[in-house]
Amino acid sequence: MRYPLSQVDAFQFTTNLRQNHNSILSVDYESLLAPEQYDYWASFKAEYIFDNTK
């Protein structure tokens, strides 16, 4: 989302969600029984933008 303050500056906000799925390569019986792992990440970014180019 971008919120303009004037013609040359603005605030911009960005959110992000990510899911990582980690699976282990089965090379023996122990690694075959290893559970799969899931990691979840969330991020938020706030930016101030000043763009005075023509």
Backbone bond lengths (Angstrom), bond angles and torsions (degrees), N, CA, C in turn:
res aa  C-N    CA-C-N  psi(-1)  N-CA   C-N-CA  omega(-1)  CA-C   N-CA-C  phi
1 M - - - 1.431 - - 1.517 109.41 -
2 R 1.282 116.01 137.23 1.460 121.32 179.21 1.522 108.72 -120.41
3 Y 1.320 114.75 131.48 1.458 121.85 178.51 1.524 108.44 -117.44
4 P 1.327 118.20 103.40 1.465 119.97 -179.69 1.528 111.29 -72.81
5 L 1.324 115.21 137.49 1.456 121.23 175.59 1.524 110.46 -98.63
6 S 1.322 115.67 -34.72 1.458 122.56 174.69 1.523 106.75 -154.82
7 Q 1.340 116.56 -164.54 1.465 119.58 -179.52 1.522 112.12 -73.61
8 V 1.323 118.52 -19.15 1.460 120.03 -174.54 1.523 114.27 -116.15
9 D 1.312 119.31 -11.98 1.473 119.17 179.85 1.524 111.09 -135.00
10 A 1.346 113.94 154.49 1.462 120.21 -176.08 1.519 109.19 -160.83
11 F 1.320 115.34 162.60 1.456 122.67 169.05 1.516 107.66 -106.02
12 Q 1.332 115.82 140.68 1.465 120.72 177.37 1.521 108.81 -131.93
13 F 1.338 116.42 134.21 1.458 122.49 -179.36 1.522 109.13 -122.63
14 T 1.342 115.39 136.68 1.461 121.60 -178.40 1.526 109.04 -134.14
15 T 1.331 116.85 135.60 1.461 121.81 173.70 1.523 108.69 -117.58
16 N 1.320 115.34 153.99 1.456 120.29 -177.10 1.529 109.23 -146.51
17 L 1.321 117.03 136.78 1.461 123.74 174.06 1.525 108.21 -122.34
18 R 1.327 116.02 138.96 1.466 120.26 -177.71 1.524 109.56 -140.48
19 Q 1.333 116.10 139.74 1.465 122.57 175.24 1.525 108.07 -123.13
20 N 1.332 116.50 123.42 1.463 121.79 175.21 1.527 108.90 -104.77
21 H 1.320 116.02 131.49 1.461 121.98 178.05 1.520 107.40 -111.69
22 N 1.322 116.69 112.83 1.458 122.19 -179.13 1.516 109.43 -106.20
23 S 1.319 116.77 117.95 1.456 121.40 175.58 1.522 108.81 -117.91
24 I 1.313 115.97 142.55 1.456 122.16 -176.40 1.525 109.13 -93.73
25 L 1.322 116.30 135.84 1.450 121.86 177.24 1.532 109.54 -67.22
26 S 1.303 116.72 126.43 1.465 121.40 -177.50 1.526 110.11 -83.23
27 V 1.334 115.20 106.00 1.461 120.14 177.98 1.528 111.31 -115.25
28 D 1.334 116.93 -14.14 1.465 121.51 175.27 1.535 107.85 -151.27
29 Y 1.319 116.27 -178.24 1.465 120.58 -174.41 1.529 111.96 -67.21
30 E 1.336 117.91 -36.84 1.466 120.88 -179.81 1.526 111.33 -65.77
31 S 1.304 116.83 -43.42 1.464 118.94 179.66 1.527 111.11 -71.38
32 L 1.330 117.82 -25.26 1.458 120.98 175.69 1.516 111.10 -66.71
33 L 1.327 117.39 -34.46 1.459 121.65 -178.97 1.529 113.53 -87.66
34 A 1.307 118.13 -6.05 1.470 121.13 -178.83 1.528 109.99 -65.73
35 P 1.319 116.84 134.83 1.473 119.12 -178.99 1.536 111.36 -73.31
36 E 1.317 115.19 153.41 1.456 119.99 175.26 1.527 108.51 -75.91
37 Q 1.308 116.08 149.27 1.457 120.58 -177.85 1.527 109.44 -115.61
38 Y 1.319 115.02 140.45 1.459 122.06 175.95 1.517 108.50 -122.11
39 D 1.317 116.05 131.68 1.456 122.24 175.14 1.521 107.92 -116.44
40 Y 1.313 116.08 137.42 1.457 121.86 179.05 1.523 108.60 -120.30
41 W 1.332 115.74 131.30 1.449 121.78 -179.11 1.525 108.98 -127.95
42 A 1.308 115.50 141.28 1.462 121.36 174.48 1.521 107.75 -129.80
43 S 1.319 115.87 143.52 1.452 119.57 178.72 1.527 109.68 -141.76
44 F 1.310 114.06 157.13 1.458 122.33 179.19 1.520 107.57 -139.27
45 K 1.328 116.65 133.19 1.459 120.82 -178.82 1.520 108.84 -128.99
46 A 1.334 116.01 131.78 1.458 122.03 175.23 1.526 108.10 -117.89
47 E 1.336 116.75 133.54 1.453 121.25 -177.06 1.533 110.19 -130.48
48 Y 1.312 114.80 143.49 1.467 121.48 167.99 1.515 106.68 -105.80
49 I 1.328 117.79 125.24 1.457 122.79 -175.24 1.527 109.28 -115.09
50 F 1.330 115.89 125.46 1.466 122.57 173.03 1.513 107.10 -121.80
51 D 1.325 117.00 110.83 1.462 122.39 -176.35 1.532 108.44 -126.82
52 N 1.318 116.13 99.55 1.457 121.79 -177.68 1.528 111.04 -107.89
53 T 1.336 117.73 25.51 1.465 120.71 179.40 1.524 110.21 -80.25
54 K 1.307 114.52 154.97 1.483 118.71 179.84 1.490 111.11 -122.98
